[in-house]
Amino acid sequence: MKEYLKFQVIALALVAGLILSACTGGSPAVEQAPSAASEQEEAAAEEEAQPSPAPADPDLVTSLGEVKNAVIQIEAQGTFVDPEFGEYSGAGYGSGFIIDPSGLAITNNHVVTGAALLNVWIGGDTTTTYNARILAVSECSDLALIDIEGEGFPYLKWYPDPITVGLEVYAAGFPLGDPEFTLTKGIVSKENAGGESTWSSIKQVIEHDATINPGNSGGPLVTEDGQVVGVNYASYSEANQYFAIGRDAALPIIEQFKAGDDVDSLGINGMAVISDDGTLSGIWVSSVKSGSPADTAGVQPGDLITSLEGLPLAADGSMATYCDIIRTQGDENTLGMEVMRFQTNELMEGQFNGRTLSVTGPLADPGYAENPTNTADTSEFSGLDSVNILEVFDDGYMAVTDDSSSLYMEIPTSWNQVDGTPWSDYWGDLSFDAVDITAAPNLEDYFSYYNAPGVSFSASRDWGDIGGYIMLLDGVKHWYEDDCTYNWREKYEDPVYEGAYDYWTCGQNADLYVLGVRPIADPTAYLVLVTVQVTSDEDYSAFERIVNTFDLINGYLP
């Protein structure tokens, strides 16, 4: 109807002009100037003839002030295995942003992969919780596409112009698990920074100085118009350097995501690790995506993938070799791998997209499968002239040391059977020596039963070669798992040491604490293992005293 009326208006204008000419009668023909009325009619007709502008998209964010409405906080719930902290069940938090009103959103692979449940809050509104589904991921580019339930959401568009040094940018997200939205300001300081890290290998990374913190991962880096420049994923706060996956690297991958395809991904949420002396390295598997090539091959959280297609991994402490192999061979092709499984002390071999993992040999020598054997003196302590007794205190405790005078701890005076002899053994192909002091009211009972209190305190320079205190703790789990129930692992730190301890329940009245630590000042110097059996309230007090006092005398080890 609109087009019909337009043409009708034009026809009326032409007729009016003809009539005006005819009314001149027999007078000489004179060219008449168009009237003001006809000019207005023609202008109106021309204006109506122009196509109408497209209506504004009400869901599109067009200003910095509206960015919050399209930024999400993500809670990823599941069970994960950390190379330093060990296994834990809980929730991690990250950020993301919506790129389509249907609920499609971008975040980091390391935020979501391996999670059993994703909860999402939009724009800081914690009154409404959305579930989200993982559609596709890229572990090498640290990107993921998720779909939030519902539709009609505000969304962000990508910045169309060149990204140059000095461009004013803003980091948006929900750092530190706080539901309060934050926005920090900065500039692009480097257009193409290095993209190698312990958890990804990215081709284009933007360096900027808009502050981000843990929890900002997956959130957008935007311009003053609210347009996306990149996806925040890493920081080096000591140097005020922060990093985002660049638009030009992200967009091609996101287009493949929309087709339902994972990109450069075998289905792990992992990171490159390397032992203190550099002799052991690989990709530590924190979690596994169900149904992925890793899952099908039998890869488990806590595994260390040491080689891929015959090449050792993470020798430089990064994911570069792992990702370069995947990009060369393709993530759908068969890729051979070797794996160390510390939970079961097994070396394994198999293939992604091929043979499942199978055991090829032990990780530890079979002789290391039992508790270390110390030759204990079971006679009663008879005086201060013992080589192991340093001092007796008035509060019922005494300071003791090992035979080499390297170790120090304070124990109840009732734990008066003390053995300080060193011990040696093998960890796989690794031969090691350890200094040790073991004490209990009855050492024979302590070595034989879990309901007998006592303590063993060992330290070794050689243990650093097995890869760290978590691997040390995982490597001794099989000492106890047949008779005890593993409960949890907690992080440990004091002014001198950092590490973790495992808590076990052994029978009805016995608890077992196994502590693995390294010195903060020199993490590569040595590792410490402290095992305490607890059966009473007095034993718990002893455990606290031991944890507060164990140390090396003058930092010395033979």
N, C-alpha and C positions, 0 to 999 in steps of 0.2 A: 504493500500500500504506500510505503514511503517513497519508492521510486516512481510510482504512478503520479503522486502528487507533485513531485519535482518536475516532471515533464509537463504537467498541466500548468504550473506556474510559468514555465518558459513560454508555452504556447500562448497564454494570455498576454504576456508582455509583447510578443510579436504582433498579435492582433491589434493591440492598442496602438502600436506604432503605425500600422497600415491605416487604421481609421483616421488617425490624426492627419495623415498625408492626404487622404481623400477629401477631407473637409475644406481644403483650400479652394475648391470650385474651379473657376476658370482662371484664377490668378496664376501668374508665372510660377513654375515649380522652383521652390527655394529649399535648400537643404536645411532642415531644422536641427538645432542642437538638442540632444537628449535632455529631457526634463530631469530635475532632481529626483522626482518620484521614481522614474524609470531606472535611474542609476542605482537607487536603493534596492529596487526589485531585482535587478540583475545581480547585484552584489550578494543579496540574500540567496538567490538561486545558485550562484557559484559556490557559496559557503556550504549550502546544503548538499551540493554535488560531491564534496570532499568526503572520503571515507571517515567514519567515526573512529576516534582513538580507542585502542583496546582498554577495557576497564582495568584499574589497578588490581593486582593480586593481593587480597587482604591478608594472606598468610605469609607473604614474603617480608622478611625483615629488611628495612631500608635505612636504619639509623643505628648508631652505637647504643643509644638508650634502649633499643628493642632487642639487642643481642641476647640478653638474659633469657628472654622468652623461648629461645630455641636451643639453649644449652642445657644439658642433662647431667645429673649425677647418677653414677652406676654403682650398685652394690653387687659384687660377684661372690656368691656363696659356693663353697666346695671344699674339697680336701686337696692340699698342696704339700709339696716337699721342697723345703728350702735348703740349699747347700750349706748354709751356716746354722739355720735354726732347726732344720729337720722337719718331720711331718707335723702338720697342724690342720685342724678343721676350723673354718671361720669365714669371715667376710673381708674382702678387700674392696677398696673404693677407687674410682676413677671418674673421669669426665668424658663427655662426648658432645656431639651437636647434630641437630636434625637437618637433613639436606632435601627432604621432600615432605609435603604435607601428609602423605600416607603413613609417616612414622619411620621412614628409613633414616638411620643415624650412623655416624662415623665415630669410631673410638680406636684405641690401640689393641692389638692382638694380646699384649701382655696383661691387659685389664680383664679380658673376658675368656680367653681360651682355657678349657678345662673346668670351667665353672658349671655346677649343677643347676644353678638358679641365678637369674639376673633380675634384680629389682631396679626400677628407674624412677627418678623424680625429675620433673621438668621445671626449669626456671626457679628452683629453690622452694617450690611448693611441696612441702612434705605431707600435706593432708591427702594427697592422691598418689598411690603407688601403682606403677605400671609394670607388667612383665614384658620382657623382650626376648626375642629369639635370634640366635646367631645365624646369619645367612651365609657368610663367607669370611675367610681370614687370609692374612699373609704374615707368616711368622718372620720372614726375612725383612719385609718392609714395615713390620709392626703396625699393621692396619687391620681393622675389622669392620664389617657392615652388619648392623643389627636392625631388627624390625620391632618397633614398639607397638604394642596393641593399641588399636584405635586409629583415628584419622583426623584430619583438619588441624594439624599442628603448625605453629609458626616454624619457618625454616630459613636457613641461610643460603646465599648464593656465593659463588667463587669470584674473587677479585679478577677482573679481566685484563688489567694492564700489566706491564713488566714489573717484576718485583726487584727493586733496586735498593742499594745501600742508602740509608737515611729515611726510608719510608716509615712513617709513623704507624705503629702497630699496638695492639692491645691483646693481652692474654686473658681469656675468659675461662672460668671453670670453678671447681669446688675443691680446693686444696685441703689436704690433711683430714679428709673425711668429714669436714664441716659442711652442713647443709646450707650455709650462708654463701651466696654467690659472690665471687670476687672478680675484679677487673683491674689489671695492672698495665701501666703505660710504658712504652719504650720505642726503640727504632730498630730497623734491620741493620745489623752491624756487619754481616757477611752474607752475600747472596748464595754462596755454595760452599758450605762447610763440610768437613769430613763426616761421613755417616756410619763409620764402623763403631760398634759398641759391643758389650758383652751379651746383648739380647737381640740385636738386629744388624742388618747390613743394608743401608739405604743409599740410593743413588743421588738424591738431592736433598740437602738439609739446609735450612735457613737458621743462621745464628742471630739472636736478638737479645735485648737486655730488659724485656718486660718480665718481671719476676714470676717464676712458676715454682711450685713445690710438689712433693708427692701428693697425688690426688688430682693434680692438673692434667695428668696424662690422658690423652685422647681429646682434650678440649681444643677449641679453635683459637688460632691467632688471626685477629681481624683488623681491618682498617677502620678509620674514623667513620666510614659509611656503613660499617657492619658487614663488610665482605671478607670472605675467608682467604687468607694468604697461605696458611699451612695448619698442620695438626701437631700440637705440642706433645713431646714425648720424652724429653731428657733435659737434665740441667747439670751445670757445674757451678754451684752457687758460690764457691770460694772465689771464683774469678768473675762472678757476675755474668756468666755466659749461659744462655738458655737456647734450646733447640726445638725446631718444628720440622716435621716432614713437609717438604715443599709442595705447593700446589701442582707443579708440573710432574712430580714423581707420583703424587697421590691419585690424580684424576684418571690416568689410564688403568690403574689397578681397580679403582672404584667402578669403572665401567665393566670390567670383568666380573667384579663382585655382583653387579646387578643381573648378570647372566647366570648367577648361581655358582660361579667357579671360584675355588680357592686358588691363590696365586703364590708360587714359590713356598709351598707349605706342605709339610709331612704330618702335621697335626700335633705338634708339641708346643708347650709354653716352656721355653728353656732359656738357658744362659750359658755362656762360655765360662769355664773355670780352669784354673791352673794351679798346681801345687806350689808351695813356697819356693822349692828349688827348681821348678820348671820341668821336672822329669815326668809328670803326669798331667794330662790336660784332656779336655773333651767338652761335650755339650751336656750340661746337667738338665735333666728332665724334671720340671716342677709339677706339671700336670699334662694330661693327654686328652685330646678331643675324641669323644666317642665316635666310632665308625671311621676314623681317619686311617691312613696307611700305617701310622705309628701304632694305633690301637690294634689293628688287624695283625700286625707283625708281633704283637705281644710286648711292646715297650711299656714300661711301668714308671709312674712317678718315683723318683729316687735313683733311676738308672743314670749311668754316665756313658754317653755314646762317644767312644774314643776314636773311631775311624769311620769314614764313609767312602765307599768305592776304593778302599785300600789306602786312603790318605789320612794321616793323623789330623785331628781337629783341635782347634783353639790353641795352637802352640804360641800364637801371639796374643792370647787372651781375648780374642774377638770371635764373632760369628762369621767372619769373612770367608774362610775356606768352606765351611758348611754350606753357606748360601751360594757361593760361586759354583759348587758342585751341583746343587739343585737347579740353578739357573742354566747350567750347561747341559745336564742330563735330562731335566724335566722332572717335575714332581709326580708324574703318573708312570714313570718308567721304573724298572727294577734297580734298586740301589743296595749294594751290600754294606753291612754295618757290623761293627764289633762293639760289645757292651760290657761294662762292669756293673754287676748288681751287688751292692754292698750289703743289702738286707739278707741275702742268702750266701754271700761270699762266693759268687760264681762269675766266671768268665763266659760270655755268651756270643753267639754268632747267628746272623740271620739276614733278612732282606726286607726293606720297604717294598711293597707291591710284589712280594715273592715269598720265599720261605719264612716261616715264623721262627722266632728266636729259639735256639737250643743250647744247652750247656756244653761247653768245650773243655772245661777244666775248673779247678778250684781257684778262687781268688786268694785264699789263704791256705797255708800248709795245714794238712790235717792235724798235725801235732799242735796247732794253735787253737784247736777247737775246744779245749778244756781250759779251766782256770789255770793261770800260771802257778807253777809249783815252787814254793819257797821252803827251804829246810828250816823249820821253826824250832827254836829252843822253847820247850814247853815248861821249863822250870819257873818257879816263882821269882819275881824280881827281888833282889836282896840288897840293893843299896845304890848310892849315887855314883859308885865307881863304874857302873855299866857304861860301855861305849855309846849306847843309844840314848841315855838319859842326860839331858842338858841341864834341867832345873825342875824342882818340885815346888809348886805354888801352894799358898795357904788355902786356896778355895777348892782343893780336891782335884786339881789338874796338874799335869806335868808337861814340860817341853821335851820332845824326842827328836832324834835324827837317825838317818840311815848309817850304815857302816862306813860310807865314804864321807860322811859329814856334809852332804850336799842338800839334804831336805830338812825342813822344819815344820812341825805342827804341834798343837797342844791337845792332849787327850786326857780322859779321866785317869787318875792314879790306879783305879781298879782294873784298868786295861793294862795290866802289868806284865803280860807276856808280849815281848817286843822282838821282832826279827827285822834286821836291816840289811839283809844280803841282797845284792843285785840279781837280776835275771836276764836271760838272753833267749831269743826265739826267732821265728821267721814270720813275716807277713807276706804271703805269696813268695815272691823271689827276694823280698827284702829281708836281710838279716839285721837284727837290731839288738842293742844293749840298752837296758833301762836300770836306773837306780830305783830302789824301792824300800819302803818301810811299812810293815804290817804289824798291827797291835790289836789285842783283844783280851778279855778276861781269860779265855781259853782258846788258844790258836787252833788246836785240833778240832774243837767244835765249830769254830768260825769257818774253817776250810771245809767242813763236812755238812753243816746245816745252815739254813737261812734264818732260823730263829735264835741264832747266837750272835750277839752284837760284836762289832769290830770294824776296823778300817784298814784299807790298803791305799797307799799313796805312792805313785810311780811317776817318773819323768824320763823322757828320752829325747835326745837330739835327732835320732834316726826316724822317729815317728812323723816328723814333718814331711818325709818322702811319700807317705801314703795319701797326702792331699789335704789334711786339715782336721780340726777337732770333731767335726760332724762325721767325717768318714771314720775317725777313731771310734766314736760312740756307736756308729752303725756296725762297725766291724766286731765289736764285742757283744752285741745284742744276743747272739746265739749262745753265749755263755749261760744266759738266764731264761731264755724263752720257753724251754721245756718245763720248767718248774715254777715260773713266775708269770704274772700278767702285766703286760706293758700298759701304763696309764697315759702318760703324756711327757712331752719335752718342753722345757722352759729355757729361755735365754738367761745367761748368767754374766754379770760384769761387776768387778770391784775396781779399786784404784790401780791394781797391778795386772789383773787377768780379765780376759773376755772369753766367753764360750757358751756352753749349754749343759744342762743336766737332765737325765732321764729318771723318771720315777716309776718304780715297779712295786707290785704287791706280791709277796711270796708267802702263800698260806694265809692263815687267819690272823696271825699276830706279828707278822714281819713285813717291814718295808725296806726297800733297797733304793739307794740313790747313787747314780753313776754320773760323775762330773768330768767333762772334758774341756780343757781350756788351753789358751796360749798367752804368752805375755804381750800386753798391749804395746809396750815400748819396742819390742823386737819380735814380731809375729812369726818370723822364720826360725827363731833360735831353738825352740823345743816345744813339745806338747806334754801336758800333764793329764793323768787319769787318777781320779780319787773315787773309791768305792766305799760306801758306808752302809752297814747293816744295822737296822734300827728295830728294837722290839719293845721299848718302853719310853715313858716321858723323859727319863734320865738320858736315854740314848738320843732322843731328839735334841736335848740340850748339848750333848756331846757333838752331834752332827753340826749344830750351829757354831760351836767353838772351833771345830776342825775347819769348816768353810771360812771362818773369819781369820784363821791363823796359818793355814798351809802356805808354804813359800819355799823358795830356794835360798840357802844361806849365801849371801853376797852374790846371788845370781849365778852360782857356780854349778857346773855339771862336769863330771870327768870325761 
